Amino acid sequence: MKIIQKTLLLLTLLVSSYAYASTSNEQVVIWGTPVSPFVRKVLTVAEEKKVPYTNNPTLPKVALVAKNLPIPEGFLQASPLGKIPAMTKGGFSLADSSVISVFLDKMSKENSVYPTCPKKLAQSLWFEKYADTRMSEVVLQIFVEMYVKKVVLLQEPNMEVVQDLYKQLPEILSYLEAQIDANAKYLVGDQFTIGDIAVAHQLYSFEIAGIEWDKASYPKLSQYLDRVYQHPSFAKVIAKN
């Protein structure tokens, strides 16, 4: 009887180990076009963590509908709201760039983009939140009007909206300029964090679109962005996209 029990236990452990290995070996699929700074954020975390992935560069549902394009099979299962990015790994799916970034970061212990120091962790999360909200409201919307509408949707930008957005831009740039420590490499010291990834990808959208901004008036911000753009994982994402 004991031999049978031991054999059954061994078989159970073997099956469990096989199931875990199969799940672990399933590749991450990141849904969303890298034109989006939120998609680039997730791709950069994956590169930083050295997580193997494939990118399915779909537009969000609203843009697909506007262009009368089919919605890719499986996309809405991964992203119930039809937004990008989304992620699948086997039968597991996630939506929202912040949620996906945490998941990817926890897939390995090396090169975490979330500081262990409580103060620095809170600061990095704040900068991510600032990028995803206030910067997105202004920087991303300028990018949408001046690039996405023209190149992707083949529409004319609303210049009244653009002019109003440009009036709000100095507030954001001034805030970031004031937050940068000239003696530190990144926003919260010398560790490359999710805050750096989120903030820099919002402003990198201007580089994609060829949109000029007054870099001379914000020297610390300009130099900081150069450092982030040259960080290996960030540089790899922008080089590929």
C-alpha positions in Angstrom: 0.0 0.0 0.0 2.8 2.4 0.9 4.5 1.6 -2.4 1.3 2.5 -4.3 0.9 5.7 -2.3 4.5 6.7 -3.0 4.1 5.9 -6.7 0.9 8.0 -6.9 2.6 10.9 -5.1 5.6 10.7 -7.4 3.3 10.7 -10.5 1.3 13.7 -9.1 4.6 15.7 -8.5 5.7 14.8 -12.0 2.4 15.9 -13.6 2.5 19.1 -11.5 6.0 19.9 -12.5 5.2 19.2 -16.2 2.1 21.5 -16.0 4.2 24.2 -14.4 7.0 23.9 -16.9 4.4 24.0 -19.8 2.8 27.2 -18.4 6.2 28.8 -17.7 7.3 28.0 -21.3 4.3 29.6 -22.9 5.5 32.8 -24.5 4.1 36.2 -23.6 2.2 38.0 -26.3 1.9 41.7 -26.0 -1.0 43.2 -28.0 -0.8 46.7 -29.3 1.0 48.9 -31.8 4.3 50.4 -30.5 3.0 53.8 -31.7 1.3 53.9 -28.3 3.6 55.0 -25.4 1.7 52.6 -23.2 2.6 49.7 -25.4 6.2 50.8 -25.6 6.2 51.0 -21.8 5.3 47.4 -21.5 7.7 46.3 -24.2 10.5 48.2 -22.4 9.7 46.4 -19.2 9.8 43.0 -21.0 13.2 43.9 -22.5 14.6 45.1 -19.2 13.5 41.9 -17.5 14.7 39.8 -20.5 11.2 38.2 -20.8 10.8 36.6 -24.3 7.7 37.9 -26.0 6.0 38.5 -29.4 4.3 41.7 -30.3 0.9 41.7 -32.0 0.8 45.3 -33.2 -2.9 45.8 -33.3 -4.6 49.2 -33.1 -7.2 49.7 -30.3 -10.7 48.7 -31.0 -11.9 52.3 -31.6 -9.3 52.9 -34.2 -10.0 49.5 -35.9 -13.7 50.4 -36.1 -12.9 53.9 -37.4 -10.7 52.4 -40.2 -13.2 49.6 -40.9 -10.6 47.0 -40.1 -11.3 43.6 -38.5 -10.7 43.1 -34.9 -7.9 40.4 -34.5 -9.1 37.1 -33.1 -8.4 36.8 -29.4 -7.8 40.6 -28.9 -11.1 41.3 -27.0 -10.5 38.3 -24.8 -7.2 39.8 -23.8 -8.5 43.3 -23.6 -12.2 43.5 -22.7 -12.3 47.2 -23.2 -10.6 47.0 -26.5 -7.7 49.2 -25.4 -3.9 48.6 -25.8 -1.7 47.2 -24.4 -3.0 43.8 -23.5 -1.1 40.6 -22.7 -1.7 36.9 -23.0 0.4 34.0 -21.8 -1.2 30.7 -22.7 -4.8 31.0 -21.3 -3.9 33.8 -19.0 -4.6 37.4 -20.0 -4.2 40.9 -18.6 -5.0 44.5 -19.7 -3.7 47.9 -18.6 0.0 48.8 -19.0 0.6 49.3 -15.2 -0.8 45.9 -14.4 1.1 44.1 -17.2 4.3 45.8 -16.1 4.0 44.5 -12.6 3.4 41.0 -13.9 6.4 41.1 -16.2 8.6 42.4 -13.5 7.7 39.5 -11.2 8.6 36.9 -13.8 12.2 37.2 -12.8 14.2 38.8 -9.9 16.8 40.5 -12.1 16.6 44.2 -13.1 13.5 45.1 -11.3 12.0 48.4 -12.4 10.4 48.7 -8.9 12.7 49.9 -6.1 12.8 48.0 -2.9 13.2 51.2 -0.9 9.6 52.2 0.1 10.3 55.9 -0.6 11.8 55.3 -4.0 9.1 52.8 -4.9 6.4 55.4 -4.1 8.2 58.0 -6.1 8.6 55.8 -9.1 4.9 54.8 -9.0 4.0 58.5 -8.7 6.0 59.4 -11.8 4.3 56.5 -13.6 0.9 57.8 -12.5 1.8 61.3 -13.6 2.9 60.1 -17.0 -0.2 58.0 -17.5 -2.6 60.8 -16.4 -1.5 64.4 -16.7 1.2 63.8 -19.4 -1.2 61.6 -21.3 -3.9 64.3 -21.2 -1.5 66.8 -22.9 1.6 65.2 -24.5 -0.2 62.1 -25.9 -3.1 64.2 -27.1 -0.8 66.5 -29.1 0.8 63.3 -30.5 -2.7 61.9 -31.4 -3.7 65.2 -33.2 -0.5 65.8 -35.0 0.6 62.2 -35.9 -2.0 59.5 -35.2 -4.8 61.4 -36.9 -2.7 62.3 -40.0 -0.7 59.0 -40.4 -2.9 56.3 -39.0 -6.5 57.6 -39.3 -5.9 59.8 -42.4 -7.7 62.7 -40.7 -6.9 66.4 -40.3 -5.8 67.5 -36.8 -8.0 69.9 -34.8 -5.6 72.9 -34.6 -7.7 74.6 -32.0 -7.3 71.6 -29.7 -3.6 71.5 -30.5 -3.1 75.2 -29.6 -4.9 74.7 -26.3 -2.8 71.7 -25.5 0.5 73.5 -26.3 -0.5 76.2 -23.8 -0.5 73.4 -21.1 2.8 71.9 -22.1 5.1 74.3 -20.1 3.5 73.4 -16.8 4.4 69.7 -17.4 7.9 70.4 -18.6 8.6 72.8 -15.8 7.4 70.3 -13.2 9.6 67.5 -14.6 12.6 69.9 -14.9 12.2 70.7 -11.2 12.0 67.0 -10.2 15.3 66.0 -11.8 18.4 65.9 -9.6 21.4 66.9 -11.6 23.5 64.5 -9.5 21.3 61.4 -10.2 21.1 59.4 -13.4 17.3 58.8 -13.3 14.2 60.3 -11.6 14.6 58.5 -8.3 18.3 58.0 -8.1 20.5 55.7 -10.2 18.0 52.9 -10.6 16.1 52.7 -13.9 12.5 52.5 -12.8 8.9 52.3 -14.2 8.7 56.0 -13.6 11.5 56.7 -16.1 10.0 54.3 -18.6 6.5 55.9 -18.4 7.7 59.5 -18.5 10.2 59.1 -21.2 7.9 57.2 -23.5 5.3 59.9 -23.3 7.9 62.5 -24.5 9.5 60.1 -27.0 6.2 60.3 -28.9 7.2 63.8 -29.9 10.4 62.3 -31.4 8.3 59.8 -33.4 6.2 62.6 -34.8 8.9 65.1 -35.3 7.2 67.5 -32.9 9.6 70.2 -31.6 9.6 71.4 -28.0 11.8 74.0 -26.3 14.6 71.7 -25.0 16.9 74.6 -24.3 14.5 76.0 -21.7 14.5 72.6 -19.9 18.2 71.5 -19.9 18.0 69.0 -17.1 15.0 67.3 -18.6 16.6 67.2 -22.0 19.8 65.7 -20.7 17.8 63.2 -18.6 15.8 62.1 -21.6 19.0 61.5 -23.6 20.2 59.2 -20.8 16.9 57.3 -20.7 16.8 57.0 -24.5 20.2 55.4 -24.4 19.4 52.9 -21.7 19.7 49.4 -23.4 16.2 48.2 -23.0 14.6 51.5 -23.9 17.0 51.9 -26.9 16.2 48.4 -28.1 12.4 49.2 -28.1 12.7 52.5 -29.9 15.2 51.0 -32.4 12.8 48.2 -33.3 9.8 50.5 -33.5 
